[in-house]
Amino acid sequence: MGTRNGVEVARSGCVARCVKPSLGKAAMSGSLCWLRAASLLRGAPLRWGARPLSQAAAGDGSSPGGGEGGRGSRESVERLVRAHPVVVFMKGNPGQPLCGFSNAVVQILRLHGVQDFQAYDVLQDADLRQGIKNYSNWPTIPQVYLNGEFVGGCDILLQMHQNGDLVEELKKLGIRSALLDAEKDQDKK
């Protein structure tokens, strides 16, 4: 447990719990909180002003994709997130990423031998671009989902790659990281 910017952060495995004293309760749980916790540990400010998912899905007309039925609706985004074990919402496509962060996510996945993942180009659909931000309550792209759970963006995926957590998360999905084979080959030499 640590405190940063007035927020307590506790990490257990890949799940963290953030407590903002003024709220008096856990603000988030799961990987999204881990993302926030990582942000706090780097000294970045927390974004407490984001709209809750319940408001984002309410379809109040204040944002594209918040209404019923469109590709950016909460229900539609939920279907996309859960349609495949590994889902990436990015700028461009895996063959031609259109931003450095999206490219880095694709390269990290390829480094681990993950070739079979579903990618969605948010630049092709403004409703989807806003809808995924509302769904995750996270403002940036790319966004990575493993087994329907929001993991984070480029920085979190890179950190998970560096500390070995990505290998473990992929294993939970039944995906053997190519890095394990590379390590085994190195050990033989």
N, CA and C atoms as an extended XYZ file, in Angstrom:
567
Properties=species:S:1:pos:R:3:atomname:S:1:resname:S:1:resid:I:1 pbc="F F F"
N         0.861       -1.176        0.000 N   MET     1
C         0.000        0.000        0.000 CA  MET     1
C         0.892        1.219        0.000 C   MET     1
N         0.587        2.178       -0.823 N   GLY     2
C         1.310        3.431       -0.874 CA  GLY     2
C         0.332        4.569       -1.094 C   GLY     2
N         0.808        5.790       -0.891 N   THR     3
C        -0.043        6.952       -1.109 CA  THR     3
C         0.633        7.863       -2.104 C   THR     3
N        -0.118        8.319       -3.073 N   ARG     4
C         0.400        9.230       -4.082 CA  ARG     4
C        -0.693       10.220       -4.431 C   ARG     4
N        -0.406       11.491       -4.424 N   ASN     5
C        -1.403       12.519       -4.748 CA  ASN     5
C        -2.668       12.384       -3.904 C   ASN     5
N        -2.503       11.948       -2.633 N   GLY     6
C        -3.653       11.830       -1.748 CA  GLY     6
C        -4.522       10.621       -2.005 C   GLY     6
N        -4.027        9.653       -2.790 N   VAL     7
C        -4.799        8.464       -3.111 CA  VAL     7
C        -3.999        7.252       -2.654 C   VAL     7
N        -4.656        6.357       -1.921 N   GLU     8
C        -3.999        5.137       -1.491 CA  GLU     8
C        -4.045        4.136       -2.629 C   GLU     8
N        -2.920        3.451       -2.863 N   VAL     9
C        -2.838        2.480       -3.936 CA  VAL     9
C        -2.299        1.181       -3.353 C   VAL     9
N        -3.053        0.101       -3.507 N   ALA    10
C        -2.607       -1.222       -3.082 CA  ALA    10
C        -2.624       -2.128       -4.289 C   ALA    10
N        -1.611       -2.972       -4.439 N   ARG    11
C        -1.541       -3.861       -5.591 CA  ARG    11
C        -1.418       -5.282       -5.108 C   ARG    11
N        -2.220       -6.151       -5.676 N   SER    12
C        -2.168       -7.567       -5.374 CA  SER    12
C        -2.246       -8.302       -6.699 C   SER    12
N        -1.155       -8.915       -7.117 N   GLY    13
C        -1.121       -9.543       -8.432 CA  GLY    13
C        -1.325       -8.492       -9.495 C   GLY    13
N        -2.283       -8.709      -10.369 N   CYS    14
C        -2.576       -7.749      -11.431 CA  CYS    14
C        -3.775       -6.887      -11.080 C   CYS    14
N        -4.234       -6.965       -9.825 N   VAL    15
C        -5.391       -6.179       -9.442 CA  VAL    15
C        -4.966       -5.172       -8.387 C   VAL    15
N        -5.352       -3.951       -8.593 N   ALA    16
C        -5.031       -2.903       -7.635 CA  ALA    16
C        -6.320       -2.293       -7.124 C   ALA    16
N        -6.210       -1.620       -6.015 N   ARG    17
C        -7.365       -0.964       -5.429 CA  ARG    17
C        -6.945        0.458       -5.097 C   ARG    17
N        -7.668        1.412       -5.633 N   CYS    18
C        -7.382        2.818       -5.374 CA  CYS    18
C        -8.470        3.359       -4.466 C   CYS    18
N        -8.066        4.068       -3.440 N   VAL    19
C        -9.032        4.666       -2.536 CA  VAL    19
C        -8.757        6.158       -2.474 C   VAL    19
N        -9.728        6.945       -2.857 N   LYS    20
C        -9.626        8.401       -2.756 CA  LYS    20
C       -10.306        8.779       -1.453 C   LYS    20
N        -9.544        9.340       -0.501 N   PRO    21
C       -10.107        9.615        0.818 CA  PRO    21
C       -11.416       10.388        0.787 C   PRO    21
N       -11.560       11.332       -0.099 N   SER    22
C       -12.794       12.119       -0.128 CA  SER    22
C       -13.992       11.274       -0.548 C   SER    22
N       -13.731       10.156       -1.277 N   LEU    23
C       -14.827        9.270       -1.669 CA  LEU    23
C       -15.116        8.250       -0.579 C   LEU    23
N       -14.074        7.903        0.210 N   GLY    24
C       -14.243        6.978        1.314 CA  GLY    24
C       -14.499        5.549        0.887 C   GLY    24
N       -14.230        5.222       -0.367 N   LYS    25
C       -14.451        3.851       -0.834 CA  LYS    25
C       -13.538        3.588       -2.013 C   LYS    25
N       -13.506        2.344       -2.422 N   ALA    26
C       -12.688        2.000       -3.584 CA  ALA    26
C       -13.243        2.713       -4.796 C   ALA    26
N       -12.370        3.411       -5.490 N   ALA    27
C       -12.812        4.164       -6.659 CA  ALA    27
C       -12.927        3.264       -7.876 C   ALA    27
N       -12.093        2.254       -7.952 N   MET    28
C       -12.089        1.341       -9.090 CA  MET    28
C       -11.530        0.014       -8.638 C   MET    28
N       -11.648       -0.981       -9.491 N   SER    29
C       -10.996       -2.249       -9.212 CA  SER    29
C       -10.552       -2.853      -10.517 C   SER    29
N        -9.753       -3.886      -10.444 N   GLY    30
C        -9.301       -4.591      -11.626 CA  GLY    30
C        -8.226       -3.853      -12.377 C   GLY    30
N        -8.067       -4.211      -13.643 N   SER    31
C        -6.970       -3.689      -14.443 CA  SER    31
C        -7.043       -2.194      -14.658 C   SER    31
N        -8.252       -1.645      -14.755 N   LEU    32
C        -8.356       -0.211      -14.951 CA  LEU    32
C        -7.738        0.508      -13.767 C   LEU    32
N        -7.984       -0.009      -12.573 N   CYS    33
C        -7.380        0.614      -11.400 CA  CYS    33
C        -5.873        0.410      -11.431 C   CYS    33
N        -5.419       -0.737      -11.898 N   TRP    34
C        -3.988       -0.972      -12.006 CA  TRP    34
C        -3.376        0.076      -12.922 C   TRP    34
N        -4.098        0.414      -13.986 N   LEU    35
C        -3.648        1.458      -14.888 CA  LEU    35
C        -3.571        2.789      -14.157 C   LEU    35
N        -4.590        3.114      -13.398 N   ARG    36
C        -4.578        4.343      -12.622 CA  ARG    36
C        -3.461        4.297      -11.578 C   ARG    36
N        -3.281        3.133      -10.930 N   ALA    37
C        -2.241        3.005       -9.911 CA  ALA    37
C        -0.865        3.222      -10.528 C   ALA    37
N        -0.648        2.663      -11.711 N   ALA    38
C         0.631        2.869      -12.385 CA  ALA    38
C         0.836        4.342      -12.697 C   ALA    38
N        -0.235        5.001      -13.089 N   SER    39
C        -0.161        6.432      -13.358 CA  SER    39
C         0.224        7.197      -12.093 C   SER    39
N        -0.376        6.798      -10.988 N   LEU    40
C        -0.075        7.469       -9.714 CA  LEU    40
C         1.370        7.252       -9.302 C   LEU    40
N         1.849        6.036       -9.475 N   LEU    41
C         3.203        5.727       -9.052 CA  LEU    41
C         4.235        6.487       -9.875 C   LEU    41
N         3.864        6.862      -11.098 N   ARG    42
C         4.750        7.682      -11.923 CA  ARG    42
C         4.592        9.158      -11.599 C   ARG    42
N         3.636        9.498      -10.760 N   GLY    43
C         3.427       10.883      -10.368 CA  GLY    43
C         2.454       11.636      -11.255 C   GLY    43
N         1.819       10.952      -12.191 N   ALA    44
C         0.851       11.615      -13.064 CA  ALA    44
C        -0.436       11.855      -12.290 C   ALA    44
N        -1.140       12.915      -12.583 N   PRO    45
C        -2.382       13.194      -11.858 CA  PRO    45
C        -3.485       12.227      -12.260 C   PRO    45
N        -4.371       11.966      -11.337 N   LEU    46
C        -5.542       11.154      -11.625 CA  LEU    46
C        -6.598       12.005      -12.297 C   LEU    46
N        -7.371       11.407      -13.173 N   ARG    47
C        -8.452       12.121      -13.847 CA  ARG    47
C        -9.760       11.729      -13.170 C   ARG    47
N       -10.133       12.442      -12.137 N   TRP    48
C       -11.348       12.112      -11.403 CA  TRP    48
C       -12.592       12.689      -12.042 C   TRP    48
N       -12.459       13.566      -13.034 N   GLY    49
C       -13.620       14.233      -13.601 CA  GLY    49
C       -14.298       13.477      -14.720 C   GLY    49
N       -13.834       12.284      -15.066 N   ALA    50
C       -14.430       11.544      -16.166 CA  ALA    50
C       -15.839       11.101      -15.808 C   ALA    50
N       -16.689       10.997      -16.834 N   ARG    51
C       -18.074       10.587      -16.604 CA  ARG    51
C       -18.129        9.117      -16.231 C   ARG    51
N       -18.987        8.752      -15.280 N   PRO    52
C       -19.159        7.342      -14.940 CA  PRO    52
C       -19.720        6.572      -16.136 C   PRO    52
N       -19.432        5.262      -16.171 N   LEU    53
C       -19.925        4.437      -17.270 CA  LEU    53
C       -21.442        4.486      -17.366 C   LEU    53
N       -22.119        4.557      -16.243 N   SER    54
C       -23.583        4.592      -16.282 CA  SER    54
C       -24.081        5.818      -17.039 C   SER    54
N       -23.401        6.960      -16.879 N   GLN    55
C       -23.792        8.156      -17.616 CA  GLN    55
C       -23.375        8.046      -19.076 C   GLN    55
N       -22.208        7.464      -19.308 N   ALA    56
C       -21.719        7.335      -20.674 CA  ALA    56
C       -22.651        6.451      -21.498 C   ALA    56
N       -23.238        5.456      -20.857 N   ALA    57
C       -24.115        4.535      -21.572 CA  ALA    57
C       -25.563        5.019      -21.622 C   ALA    57
N       -25.851        6.098      -20.931 N   ALA    58
C       -27.235        6.547      -20.825 CA  ALA    58
C       -27.787        7.117      -22.117 C   ALA    58
N       -26.906        7.499      -23.048 N   GLY    59
C       -27.402        8.014      -24.310 CA  GLY    59
C       -28.054        9.360      -24.160 C   GLY    59
N       -27.439       10.251      -23.387 N   ASP    60
C       -28.039       11.559      -23.156 CA  ASP    60
C       -27.807       12.529      -24.307 C   ASP    60
N       -27.169       12.054      -25.369 N   GLY    61
C       -26.963       12.890      -26.534 CA  GLY    61
C       -25.758       13.809      -26.434 C   GLY    61
N       -25.049       13.768      -25.312 N   SER    62
C       -23.912       14.665      -25.143 CA  SER    62
C       -22.662       14.162      -25.838 C   SER    62
N       -22.661       12.921      -26.245 N   SER    63
C       -21.495       12.408      -26.968 CA  SER    63
C       -21.946       11.427      -28.024 C   SER    63
N       -21.219       11.381      -29.142 N   PRO    64
C       -21.580       10.405      -30.157 CA  PRO    64
C       -21.364        9.012      -29.617 C   PRO    64
N       -22.184        8.088      -30.028 N   GLY    65
C       -22.006        6.711      -29.622 CA  GLY    65
C       -22.604        6.388      -28.273 C   GLY    65
N       -23.180        7.351      -27.593 N   GLY    66
C       -23.748        7.083      -26.287 CA  GLY    66
C       -25.151        6.523      -26.357 C   GLY    66
N       -25.764        6.556      -27.518 N   GLY    67
C       -27.150        6.129      -27.640 CA  GLY    67
C       -27.291        4.657      -27.934 C   GLY    67
N       -28.485        4.238      -28.167 N   GLU    68
C       -28.789        2.837      -28.406 CA  GLU    68
C       -28.463        2.427      -29.834 C   GLU    68
N       -27.951        1.204      -29.975 N   GLY    69
C       -27.881        0.576      -31.270 CA  GLY    69
C       -26.708        0.885      -32.154 C   GLY    69
N       -26.107        2.075      -32.137 N   GLY    70
C       -24.994        2.401      -33.020 CA  GLY    70
C       -23.742        1.628      -32.662 C   GLY    70
N       -22.757        1.674      -33.543 N   ARG    71
C       -21.520        0.927      -33.314 CA  ARG    71
C       -20.792        1.416      -32.062 C   ARG    71
N       -21.018        2.654      -31.668 N   GLY    72
C       -20.385        3.190      -30.479 CA  GLY    72
C       -21.220        3.040      -29.215 C   GLY    72
N       -22.382        2.408      -29.312 N   SER    73
C       -23.210        2.224      -28.115 CA  SER    73
C       -22.523        1.271      -27.149 C   SER    73
N       -22.870        1.374      -25.905 N   ARG    74
C       -22.261        0.517      -24.882 CA  ARG    74
C       -22.454       -0.958      -25.223 C   ARG    74
N       -23.645       -1.316      -25.669 N   GLU    75
C       -23.936       -2.709      -25.996 CA  GLU    75
C       -23.078       -3.182      -27.163 C   GLU    75
N       -22.942       -2.349      -28.168 N   SER    76
C       -22.142       -2.706      -29.329 CA  SER    76
C       -20.667       -2.837      -28.966 C   SER    76
N       -20.156       -1.889      -28.189 N   VAL    77
C       -18.749       -1.952      -27.757 CA  VAL    77
C       -18.526       -3.200      -26.911 C   VAL    77
N       -19.468       -3.502      -26.036 N   GLU    78
C       -19.366       -4.707      -25.197 CA  GLU    78
C       -19.236       -5.957      -26.069 C   GLU    78
N       -20.027       -6.035      -27.125 N   ARG    79
C       -19.942       -7.184      -28.033 CA  ARG    79
C       -18.569       -7.250      -28.704 C   ARG    79
N       -18.047       -6.106      -29.129 N   LEU    80
C       -16.733       -6.087      -29.774 CA  LEU    80
C       -15.629       -6.516      -28.804 C   LEU    80
N       -15.692       -6.026      -27.586 N   VAL    81
C       -14.678       -6.329      -26.575 CA  VAL    81
C       -14.680       -7.814      -26.240 C   VAL    81
N       -15.843       -8.418      -26.229 N   ARG    82
C       -15.965       -9.820      -25.815 CA  ARG    82
C       -15.921      -10.808      -26.982 C   ARG    82
N       -15.818      -10.308      -28.208 N   ALA    83
C       -15.872      -11.173      -29.387 CA  ALA    83
C       -14.607      -11.998      -29.595 C   ALA    83
N       -13.518      -11.628      -28.956 N   HIS    84
C       -12.234      -12.302      -29.179 CA  HIS    84
C       -11.416      -12.213      -27.900 C   HIS    84
N       -10.550      -13.191      -27.637 N   PRO    85
C        -9.740      -13.139      -26.407 CA  PRO    85
C        -8.797      -11.932      -26.333 C   PRO    85
N        -8.281      -11.474      -27.472 N   VAL    86
C        -7.381      -10.321      -27.497 CA  VAL    86
C        -7.951       -9.294      -28.468 C   VAL    86
N        -8.301       -8.127      -27.937 N   VAL    87
C        -8.909       -7.072      -28.751 CA  VAL    87
C        -8.120       -5.788      -28.550 C   VAL    87
N        -7.832       -5.108      -29.662 N   VAL    88
C        -7.111       -3.846      -29.618 CA  VAL    88
C        -7.919       -2.800      -30.385 C   VAL    88
N        -8.194       -1.690      -29.734 N   PHE    89
C        -8.782       -0.527      -30.398 CA  PHE    89
C        -7.613        0.407      -30.654 C   PHE    89
N        -7.356        0.690      -31.911 N   MET    90
C        -6.141        1.402      -32.285 CA  MET    90
C        -6.392        2.399      -33.397 C   MET    90
N        -5.374        3.181      -33.687 N   LYS    91
C        -5.410        4.094      -34.829 CA  LYS    91
C        -4.686        3.393      -35.956 C   LYS    91
N        -5.435        3.100      -37.015 N   GLY    92
C        -4.898        2.327      -38.128 CA  GLY    92
C        -5.232        0.866      -37.932 C   GLY    92
N        -4.460        0.010      -38.586 N   ASN    93
C        -4.660       -1.428      -38.452 CA  ASN    93
C        -3.309       -2.086      -38.196 C   ASN    93
N        -3.284       -3.351      -37.812 N   PRO    94
C        -2.002       -3.978      -37.477 CA  PRO    94
C        -0.970       -3.931      -38.605 C   PRO    94
N        -1.425       -3.964      -39.828 N   GLY    95
C        -0.508       -3.886      -40.959 CA  GLY    95
C         0.011       -2.486      -41.227 C   GLY    95
N        -0.741       -1.491      -40.780 N   GLN    96
C        -0.353       -0.103      -40.987 CA  GLN    96
C        -0.879        0.764      -39.828 C   GLN    96
N        -0.222        0.661      -38.668 N   PRO    97
C        -0.619        1.519      -37.553 CA  PRO    97
C        -0.381        2.984      -37.900 C   PRO    97
N        -1.278        3.860      -37.460 N   LEU    98
C        -1.177        5.273      -37.803 CA  LEU    98
C        -0.741        6.149      -36.629 C   LEU    98
N        -0.260        5.527      -35.571 N   CYS    99
C         0.363        6.292      -34.488 CA  CYS    99
C         1.400        5.404      -33.819 C   CYS    99
N         2.376        6.019      -33.217 N   GLY   100
C         3.473        5.275      -32.596 CA  GLY   100
C         3.025        4.375      -31.462 C   GLY   100
N         2.041        4.816      -30.685 N   PHE   101
C         1.569        4.011      -29.565 CA  PHE   101
C         0.829        2.768      -30.061 C   PHE   101
N         0.013        2.936      -31.103 N   SER   102
C        -0.676        1.782      -31.691 CA  SER   102
C         0.342        0.813      -32.279 C   SER   102
N         1.359        1.353      -32.930 N   ASN   103
C         2.415        0.511      -33.486 CA  ASN   103
C         3.127       -0.267      -32.382 C   ASN   103
N         3.422        0.394      -31.271 N   ALA   104
C         4.114       -0.276      -30.170 CA  ALA   104
C         3.276       -1.429      -29.616 C   ALA   104
N         1.972       -1.238      -29.478 N   VAL   105
C         1.092       -2.306      -28.986 CA  VAL   105
C         1.145       -3.502      -29.931 C   VAL   105
N         1.044       -3.252      -31.221 N   VAL   106
C         1.100       -4.332      -32.211 CA  VAL   106
C         2.449       -5.049      -32.124 C   VAL   106
N         3.536       -4.309      -31.997 N   GLN   107
C         4.867       -4.919      -31.932 CA  GLN   107
C         5.044       -5.764      -30.671 C   GLN   107
N         4.515       -5.296      -29.548 N   ILE   108
C         4.603       -6.072      -28.308 CA  ILE   108
C         3.838       -7.382      -28.457 C   ILE   108
N         2.633       -7.310      -29.017 N   LEU   109
C         1.853       -8.531      -29.222 CA  LEU   109
C         2.580       -9.486      -30.167 C   LEU   109
N         3.144       -8.967      -31.231 N   ARG   110
C         3.887       -9.809      -32.180 CA  ARG   110
C         5.127      -10.419      -31.534 C   ARG   110
N         5.795       -9.660      -30.689 N   LEU   111
C         6.971      -10.158      -29.979 CA  LEU   111
C         6.618      -11.381      -29.146 C   LEU   111
N         5.411      -11.386      -28.614 N   HIS   112
C         4.938      -12.524      -27.819 CA  HIS   112
C         4.313      -13.610      -28.694 C   HIS   112
N         4.312      -13.408      -29.998 N   GLY   113
C         3.764      -14.395      -30.912 CA  GLY   113
C         2.256      -14.349      -31.046 C   GLY   113
N         1.634      -13.281      -30.572 N   VAL   114
C         0.177      -13.145      -30.670 CA  VAL   114
C        -0.143      -12.576      -32.050 C   VAL   114
N        -0.508      -13.455      -32.960 N   GLN   115
C        -0.872      -13.031      -34.307 CA  GLN   115
C        -2.387      -12.959      -34.466 C   GLN   115
N        -3.077      -13.772      -33.654 N   ASP   116
C        -4.526      -13.859      -33.755 CA  ASP   116
C        -5.166      -12.931      -32.730 C   ASP   116
N        -5.372      -11.678      -33.128 N   PHE   117
C        -6.088      -10.733      -32.277 CA  PHE   117
C        -6.987       -9.884      -33.151 C   PHE   117
N        -8.045       -9.377      -32.541 N   GLN   118
C        -9.005       -8.546      -33.261 CA  GLN   118
C        -8.627       -7.088      -33.065 C   GLN   118
N        -8.461       -6.367      -34.155 N   ALA   119
C        -8.121       -4.948      -34.083 CA  ALA   119
C        -9.229       -4.128      -34.734 C   ALA   119
N        -9.529       -2.991      -34.114 N   TYR   120
C       -10.521       -2.071      -34.646 CA  TYR   120
C        -9.876       -0.712      -34.834 C   TYR   120
N       -10.005       -0.165      -36.037 N   ASP   121
C        -9.448        1.145      -36.368 CA  ASP   121
C       -10.459        2.215      -35.972 C   ASP   121
N       -10.177        2.922      -34.889 N   VAL   122
C       -11.118        3.929      -34.396 CA  VAL   122
C       -11.144        5.170      -35.275 C   VAL   122
N       -10.159        5.331      -36.151 N   LEU   123
C       -10.166        6.484      -37.055 CA  LEU   123
C       -11.206        6.336      -38.153 C   LEU   123
N       -11.675        5.118      -38.371 N   GLN   124
C       -12.685        4.864      -39.392 CA  GLN   124
C       -14.110        5.089      -38.893 C   GLN   124
N       -14.277        5.242      -37.570 N   ASP   125
C       -15.615        5.336      -37.003 CA  ASP   125
C       -15.581        6.217      -35.758 C   ASP   125
N       -16.022        7.461      -35.890 N   ALA   126
C       -16.002        8.412      -34.771 CA  ALA   126
C       -16.873        7.937      -33.612 C   ALA   126
N       -18.007        7.281      -33.918 N   ASP   127
C       -18.870        6.770      -32.853 CA  ASP   127
C       -18.156        5.680      -32.056 C   ASP   127
N       -17.464        4.791      -32.745 N   LEU   128
C       -16.710        3.746      -32.057 CA  LEU   128
C       -15.581        4.358      -31.232 C   LEU   128
N       -14.916        5.345      -31.780 N   ARG   129
C       -13.804        5.994      -31.064 CA  ARG   129
C       -14.288        6.592      -29.738 C   ARG   129
N       -15.411        7.297      -29.761 N   GLN   130
C       -15.941        7.861      -28.522 CA  GLN   130
C       -16.555        6.779      -27.647 C   GLN   130
N       -17.195        5.810      -28.287 N   GLY   131
C       -17.843        4.740      -27.536 CA  GLY   131
C       -16.876        3.921      -26.702 C   GLY   131
N       -15.699        3.613      -27.252 N   ILE   132
C       -14.727        2.814      -26.492 CA  ILE   132
C       -14.158        3.635      -25.343 C   ILE   132
N       -13.993        4.934      -25.553 N   LYS   133
C       -13.512        5.797      -24.464 CA  LYS   133
C       -14.543        5.859      -23.335 C   LYS   133
N       -15.816        5.946      -23.687 N   ASN   134
C       -16.875        5.945      -22.683 CA  ASN   134
C       -16.944        4.601      -21.966 C   ASN   134
N       -16.824        3.537      -22.723 N   TYR   135
C       -16.929        2.184      -22.168 CA  TYR   135
C       -15.853        1.929      -21.114 C   TYR   135
N       -14.625        2.312      -21.435 N   SER   136
C       -13.507        2.042      -20.516 CA  SER   136
C       -13.310        3.158      -19.499 C   SER   136
N       -13.948        4.289      -19.752 N   ASN   137
C       -13.743        5.478      -18.929 CA  ASN   137
C       -12.264        5.877      -18.962 C   ASN   137
N       -11.657        5.697      -20.121 N   TRP   138
C       -10.249        6.036      -20.326 CA  TRP   138
C       -10.142        6.833      -21.623 C   TRP   138
N        -9.444        7.970      -21.605 N   PRO   139
C        -9.522        8.914      -22.718 CA  PRO   139
C        -8.619        8.660      -23.921 C   PRO   139
N        -7.714        7.699      -23.849 N   THR   140
C        -6.738        7.576      -24.933 CA  THR   140
C        -6.853        6.264      -25.693 C   THR   140
N        -6.297        6.285      -26.881 N   ILE   141
C        -6.208        5.139      -27.779 CA  ILE   141
C        -4.722        4.922      -28.030 C   ILE   141
N        -4.219        3.722      -28.072 N   PRO   142
C        -4.903        2.430      -28.150 CA  PRO   142
C        -5.394        1.940      -26.792 C   PRO   142
N        -6.329        0.992      -26.875 N   GLN   143
C        -6.824        0.302      -25.697 CA  GLN   143
C        -6.782       -1.194      -25.963 C   GLN   143
N        -6.264       -1.934      -24.994 N   VAL   144
C        -6.100       -3.382      -25.124 CA  VAL   144
C        -7.023       -4.081      -24.133 C   VAL   144
N        -7.722       -5.112      -24.616 N   TYR   145
C        -8.611       -5.924      -23.792 CA  TYR   145
C        -8.176       -7.373      -23.896 C   TYR   145
N        -8.042       -8.024      -22.757 N   LEU   146
C        -7.740       -9.450      -22.716 CA  LEU   146
C        -8.914      -10.154      -22.060 C   LEU   146
N        -9.510      -11.057      -22.803 N   ASN   147
C       -10.667      -11.815      -22.326 CA  ASN   147
C       -11.773      -10.893      -21.814 C   ASN   147
N       -12.004       -9.802      -22.538 N   GLY   148
C       -13.080       -8.871      -22.207 CA  GLY   148
C       -12.737       -7.867      -21.124 C   GLY   148
N       -11.536       -7.935      -20.560 N   GLU   149
C       -11.147       -7.033      -19.477 CA  GLU   149
C       -10.175       -5.979      -19.991 C   GLU   149
N       -10.455       -4.724      -19.677 N   PHE   150
C        -9.585       -3.627      -20.081 CA  PHE   150
C        -8.247       -3.748      -19.357 C   PHE   150
N        -7.175       -3.795      -20.144 N   VAL   151
C        -5.834       -3.897      -19.584 CA  VAL   151
C        -5.201       -2.520      -19.496 C   VAL   151
N        -5.302       -1.750      -20.562 N   GLY   152
C        -4.713       -0.421      -20.593 CA  GLY   152
C        -4.277       -0.079      -22.000 C   GLY   152
N        -3.349        0.841      -22.074 N   GLY   153
C        -2.827        1.292      -23.347 CA  GLY   153
C        -1.396        0.821      -23.541 C   GLY   153
N        -0.691        1.554      -24.370 N   CYS   154
C         0.675        1.201      -24.730 CA  CYS   154
C         1.588        1.133      -23.509 C   CYS   154
N         1.523        2.128      -22.647 N   ASP   155
C         2.442        2.174      -21.501 CA  ASP   155
C         2.245        0.996      -20.562 C   ASP   155
N         1.008        0.610      -20.325 N   ILE   156
C         0.728       -0.512      -19.434 CA  ILE   156
C         1.131       -1.822      -20.088 C   ILE   156
N         0.829       -1.983      -21.380 N   LEU   157
C         1.220       -3.211      -22.063 CA  LEU   157
C         2.747       -3.342      -22.076 C   LEU   157
N         3.445       -2.240      -22.295 N   LEU   158
C         4.909       -2.261      -22.267 CA  LEU   158
C         5.410       -2.650      -20.878 C   LEU   158
N         4.823       -2.082      -19.845 N   GLN   159
C         5.222       -2.417      -18.481 CA  GLN   159
C         4.953       -3.890      -18.173 C   GLN   159
N         3.803       -4.396      -18.606 N   MET   160
C         3.483       -5.809      -18.399 CA  MET   160
C         4.461       -6.701      -19.151 C   MET   160
N         4.857       -6.284      -20.335 N   HIS   161
C         5.858       -7.024      -21.109 CA  HIS   161
C         7.188       -7.055      -20.357 C   HIS   161
N         7.603       -5.908      -19.849 N   GLN   162
C         8.898       -5.800      -19.188 CA  GLN   162
C         8.966       -6.571      -17.876 C   GLN   162
N         7.860       -6.602      -17.123 N   ASN   163
C         7.924       -7.280      -15.825 CA  ASN   163
C         7.409       -8.724      -15.860 C   ASN   163
N         7.023       -9.217      -17.032 N   GLY   164
C         6.607      -10.607      -17.167 CA  GLY   164
C         5.123      -10.859      -16.957 C   GLY   164
N         4.372       -9.842      -16.560 N   ASP   165
C         2.935      -10.035      -16.341 CA  ASP   165
C         2.188      -10.395      -17.620 C   ASP   165
N         2.647       -9.890      -18.758 N   LEU   166
C         1.953      -10.180      -20.013 CA  LEU   166
C         2.030      -11.668      -20.350 C   LEU   166
N         3.167      -12.291      -20.088 N   VAL   167
C         3.311      -13.733      -20.319 CA  VAL   167
C         2.257      -14.485      -19.502 C   VAL   167
N         2.100      -14.092      -18.245 N   GLU   168
C         1.131      -14.753      -17.358 CA  GLU   168
C        -0.306      -14.509      -17.816 C   GLU   168
N        -0.613      -13.286      -18.213 N   GLU   169
C        -1.972      -12.973      -18.673 CA  GLU   169
C        -2.299      -13.733      -19.960 C   GLU   169
N        -1.336      -13.837      -20.854 N   LEU   170
C        -1.560      -14.597      -22.091 CA  LEU   170
C        -1.760      -16.077      -21.782 C   LEU   170
N        -1.015      -16.576      -20.808 N   LYS   171
C        -1.150      -17.984      -20.413 CA  LYS   171
C        -2.575      -18.269      -19.946 C   LYS   171
N        -3.180      -17.324      -19.221 N   LYS   172
C        -4.562      -17.483      -18.760 CA  LYS   172
C        -5.530      -17.608      -19.929 C   LYS   172
N        -5.151      -17.043      -21.079 N   LEU   173
C        -5.989      -17.107      -22.281 CA  LEU   173
C        -5.677      -18.339      -23.128 C   LEU   173
N        -4.724      -19.145      -22.665 N   GLY   174
C        -4.315      -20.313      -23.438 CA  GLY   174
C        -3.335      -19.964      -24.545 C   GLY   174
N        -2.679      -18.817      -24.429 N   ILE   175
C        -1.707      -18.381      -25.431 CA  ILE   175
C        -0.317      -18.498      -24.820 C   ILE   175
N         0.527      -19.283      -25.448 N   ARG   176
C         1.903      -19.426      -24.975 CA  ARG   176
C         2.745      -18.340      -25.631 C   ARG   176
N         3.365      -17.529      -24.819 N   SER   177
C         4.200      -16.439      -25.330 CA  SER   177
C         5.404      -17.001      -26.062 C   SER   177
N         5.687      -16.433      -27.213 N   ALA   178
C         6.859      -16.835      -27.989 CA  ALA   178
C         8.146      -16.529      -27.224 C   ALA   178
N         8.090      -15.619      -26.276 N   LEU   179
C         9.280      -15.299      -25.493 CA  LEU   179
C         9.718      -16.474      -24.627 C   LEU   179
N         8.784      -17.312      -24.213 N   LEU   180
C         9.148      -18.494      -23.432 CA  LEU   180
C         9.976      -19.454      -24.268 C   LEU   180
N         9.610      -19.601      -25.545 N   ASP   181
C        10.377      -20.461      -26.445 CA  ASP   181
C        11.752      -19.869      -26.713 C   ASP   181
N        11.807      -18.548      -26.840 N   ALA   182
C        13.082      -17.887      -27.071 CA  ALA   182
C        14.006      -18.068      -25.867 C   ALA   182
N        13.457      -17.988      -24.655 N   GLU   183
C        14.244      -18.209      -23.436 CA  GLU   183
C        14.778      -19.629      -23.399 C   GLU   183
N        13.905      -20.595      -23.763 N   LYS   184
C        14.318      -21.994      -23.752 CA  LYS   184
C        15.460      -22.216      -24.741 C   LYS   184
N        15.364      -21.589      -25.913 N   ASP   185
C        16.426      -21.705      -26.917 CA  ASP   185
C        17.730      -21.106      -26.396 C   ASP   185
N        17.651      -19.997      -25.669 N   GLN   186
C        18.844      -19.357      -25.097 CA  GLN   186
C        19.478      -20.254      -24.046 C   GLN   186
N        18.651      -20.923      -23.247 N   ASP   187
C        19.161      -21.802      -22.192 CA  ASP   187
C        19.912      -22.992      -22.781 C   ASP   187
N        19.522      -23.452      -23.967 N   LYS   188
C        20.175      -24.593      -24.605 CA  LYS   188
C        21.579      -24.250      -25.090 C   LYS   188
N        21.837      -22.983      -25.373 N   LYS   189
C        23.127      -22.573      -25.922 CA  LYS   189
C        24.198      -22.498      -24.888 C   LYS   189
